[in-house]
């Protein structure tokens, strides 16, 4: 496996290989990341992974400082997953000081966009730069970050970026907690409580799937149960996963989304209601 440190090295490598599937990441790999890498390998002969903790998507400097970093371990894990190359640039190679930013309005405005001002602008700007550098035919993202997937897909469609956005369902621990690099920041007590987020979303989805048409009541119940369990709830909502607009009634393809904090750790999750 090759480790590419500069934009020039990445572009030179890209010219030497054929079809590429690309997995953008911020490192601190877990089984969810490895599933994305394995899926990318199934899609294309060559897989490139980026490892870059993007400072532009953090509106809290403390959160940026706390983000887990384990580069050498990540390199070993990526190689074991069959990755052909990892692009791990320095911040100064990707983060410019000029005024050019990518803003995807509408789909990025609510939920995480409202809670974390500038977050999706930072995501879209760096992801577009990575797309331009790697020139992959396919990019693989995890649905755990549902709104990010919607933002990237909208950006690709609106700007005619020649890449197919491929998504993979959330990978979970045996107790249901969505795998996330931030889970390592949970205390032992918080980690024991965290799976209830998925549990209450599952109960809410089951209620909607089996005939409850009162979405507001179902969502309010999930929120109340989270708060009673010690979560500080940001939002719970039923949405269209393409536009991230809130829905007042279930329909095919809809998903439940939630954000809730335990201590200093913000957890996000979403599930398919499987309504038809």
C-alpha positions in Angstrom: 0.0 0.0 0.0 1.3 3.5 -0.9 1.1 6.4 1.4 0.7 9.7 -0.5 1.6 12.9 1.3 1.3 15.7 -1.2 -1.2 16.7 -3.9 1.4 16.1 -6.5 2.1 12.5 -5.3 -1.7 11.8 -5.3 -2.1 13.1 -8.8 0.9 11.2 -10.1 -0.4 8.0 -8.5 -3.8 8.5 -10.0 -2.3 8.7 -13.5 -0.6 5.4 -13.0 -3.8 3.4 -12.2 -7.1 2.7 -13.9 -10.6 3.0 -12.4 -10.6 4.2 -8.8 -13.1 4.0 -5.9 -12.4 6.7 -3.3 -13.3 6.7 0.5 -12.9 10.1 2.2 -12.2 9.8 5.9 -10.9 11.6 9.0 -9.1 8.5 10.3 -9.4 6.8 13.7 -10.6 3.8 11.7 -13.1 1.3 13.0 -15.1 -1.5 11.4 -17.5 1.0 9.8 -14.6 2.5 7.9 -13.3 -0.9 6.9 -16.7 -1.9 5.5 -16.5 1.2 3.3 -13.1 0.2 2.1 -14.1 -3.3 1.4 -17.2 -2.1 -0.5 -14.9 0.3 -2.5 -12.7 -2.7 -3.4 -15.7 -4.6 -4.6 -16.7 -1.7 -6.9 -13.4 -0.8 -8.5 -10.0 -2.5 -9.1 -8.1 0.3 -7.2 -9.2 1.8 -3.8 -7.8 5.1 -2.5 -8.6 6.3 1.0 -8.0 9.8 2.3 -7.0 10.4 5.9 -7.5 14.1 6.8 -8.9 15.6 9.9 -10.6 18.6 8.2 -10.3 21.7 10.4 -12.9 23.5 8.2 -15.7 21.4 9.5 -15.2 22.0 13.2 -16.8 25.1 14.6 -15.4 24.3 18.0 -11.6 24.3 18.3 -11.7 22.1 21.4 -13.7 19.5 19.4 -11.0 19.6 16.7 -8.2 19.1 19.3 -10.1 16.2 20.9 -10.7 14.3 17.7 -8.9 10.9 17.8 -5.7 10.6 15.7 -3.9 7.3 15.2 -2.2 7.5 11.8 0.1 4.5 11.9 -2.6 2.2 13.2 -4.9 3.5 10.5 -2.3 2.8 7.8 -2.0 -0.8 9.0 -5.8 -1.3 9.1 -6.3 0.2 5.6 -3.6 -2.1 4.2 -5.3 -5.1 5.9 -8.6 -4.0 4.3 -7.1 -4.2 0.8 -6.6 -0.5 0.2 -4.1 0.4 -2.5 -3.2 3.9 -1.5 -3.9 6.3 1.4 -3.8 10.1 0.8 -2.8 11.7 4.1 -1.9 15.4 3.3 -0.9 18.2 5.6 -3.6 20.8 6.4 -1.8 23.5 4.6 -2.0 21.5 1.4 -5.8 21.5 1.4 -7.0 24.3 3.6 -6.7 27.6 1.8 -6.8 31.1 3.3 -8.8 32.6 0.5 -12.5 33.2 0.3 -13.5 30.3 -1.9 -16.0 28.0 -0.1 -18.6 25.6 -1.3 -22.1 26.2 0.2 -24.9 23.7 -0.5 -28.0 25.6 0.6 -31.3 23.9 1.5 -30.2 20.4 2.3 -27.4 21.6 4.6 -29.4 24.3 6.4 -31.2 22.3 9.1 -30.3 19.6 11.7 -26.5 19.3 11.9 -26.2 22.4 9.7 -28.2 24.5 12.2 -26.4 23.0 15.2 -22.9 23.3 13.8 -22.6 26.6 11.7 -20.2 26.3 8.9 -19.8 22.5 9.3 -21.2 21.4 5.9 -19.5 24.3 4.1 -16.2 22.9 5.4 -17.2 19.4 4.4 -18.3 20.3 0.9 -15.2 22.4 0.2 -12.7 19.8 1.2 -14.6 16.9 -0.3 -14.8 18.7 -3.6 -11.0 19.4 -3.4 -10.4 15.7 -2.8 -12.7 14.7 -5.7 -10.6 17.0 -7.9 -7.3 15.5 -6.8 -8.3 11.8 -6.8 -10.5 11.9 -9.9 -12.3 8.7 -8.8 -15.3 7.3 -10.7 -17.0 6.3 -7.4 -16.9 7.7 -3.9 -18.1 5.6 -1.0 -19.8 7.2 2.1 -21.5 5.7 5.2 -25.2 6.4 5.8 -24.4 6.9 9.5 -23.7 10.5 8.4 -27.0 10.7 6.5 -27.1 14.5 6.0 -23.4 14.6 4.9 -24.4 12.0 2.2 -27.3 14.2 1.1 -25.0 17.3 1.0 -22.3 15.6 -1.1 -24.8 14.1 -3.5 -26.5 17.4 -4.0 -23.1 19.1 -4.6 -22.1 16.4 -7.1 -25.4 16.8 -9.0 -25.5 20.6 -9.0 -21.8 21.0 -10.0 -21.8 18.1 -12.5 -18.9 16.4 -10.7 -18.1 13.2 -12.6 -18.3 10.8 -9.6 -20.9 8.4 -8.5 -21.8 8.6 -4.8 -22.3 5.2 -3.4 -23.6 4.7 0.2 -23.3 1.9 2.7 -25.7 1.3 5.6 -24.5 2.1 9.1 -22.3 -0.5 10.8 -23.2 -1.1 14.5 -21.8 -2.7 17.6 -23.7 -5.8 18.8 -25.7 -3.6 21.2 -26.9 -1.4 18.3 -24.6 1.7 18.8 -23.6 3.1 15.5 -19.8 2.9 15.1 -18.1 6.2 15.3 -14.6 7.5 16.1 -16.2 9.7 18.8 -17.4 6.6 20.7 -13.9 6.3 22.2 -14.6 9.6 24.1 -17.5 8.1 26.0 -17.0 7.2 29.6 -17.9 3.7 30.7 -21.3 4.8 32.1 -22.0 6.8 28.9 -21.0 3.9 26.7 -23.5 1.7 28.5 -26.3 4.3 28.0 -25.4 5.2 24.3 -27.2 2.2 22.6 -30.5 3.5 23.8 -30.4 6.1 21.1 -30.7 3.3 18.5 -33.2 1.4 20.6 -35.6 4.3 20.9 -35.3 5.2 17.2 -36.1 1.5 16.4 -39.2 1.6 18.6 -40.3 4.8 17.0 -39.8 3.4 13.5 -41.7 0.2 14.4 -44.6 2.4 15.6 -44.7 4.3 12.3 -44.3 1.2 10.2 -47.2 -0.6 11.9 -49.9 2.1 11.4 -49.2 5.0 13.7 -49.7 8.1 11.5 -49.2 10.6 14.3 -45.5 11.4 13.5 -45.3 14.3 16.0 -46.5 12.1 18.9 -44.1 9.2 17.9 -41.1 11.5 17.7 -42.0 13.3 20.9 -42.1 9.9 22.7 -38.7 9.0 21.4 -37.4 12.4 22.5 -38.9 12.0 26.0 -37.4 8.6 26.5 -34.0 9.8 25.5 -34.2 12.7 27.9 -35.3 10.5 30.7 -32.3 8.3 30.0 -29.9 11.2 30.4 -29.4 12.4 26.9 -29.4 16.1 26.0 -31.4 15.9 22.8 -30.7 18.1 19.8 -33.4 16.8 17.5 -35.5 13.7 16.5 -37.3 13.9 13.2 -38.7 12.0 10.3 -37.1 13.2 7.0 -36.7 12.7 3.3 -33.1 11.4 3.1 -32.4 13.2 -0.2 -33.6 16.7 0.7 -33.5 16.4 4.5 -36.9 18.1 4.7 -39.0 17.1 7.7 -42.0 14.9 6.9 -45.4 14.9 8.6 -46.3 11.4 7.5 -44.3 8.3 6.7 -43.6 7.4 3.1 -41.4 5.0 1.2 -37.7 5.7 1.8 -38.1 8.0 4.8 -35.7 7.8 7.7 -35.7 8.8 11.3 -32.8 11.0 12.4 -31.5 12.0 15.8 -28.8 13.9 17.5 -28.2 13.6 21.3 -25.3 14.2 23.6 -24.0 12.3 26.6 -21.5 14.4 28.5 -19.3 16.1 26.0 -19.9 13.6 23.2 -22.5 14.3 20.5 -24.0 11.2 19.0 -25.9 11.1 15.7 -27.9 8.2 14.2 -30.6 7.4 11.7 -32.6 4.4 10.6 -34.7 3.4 7.6 -38.4 3.3 8.7 -39.0 0.7 5.9 -42.4 2.1 5.3 -44.2 0.9 2.1 
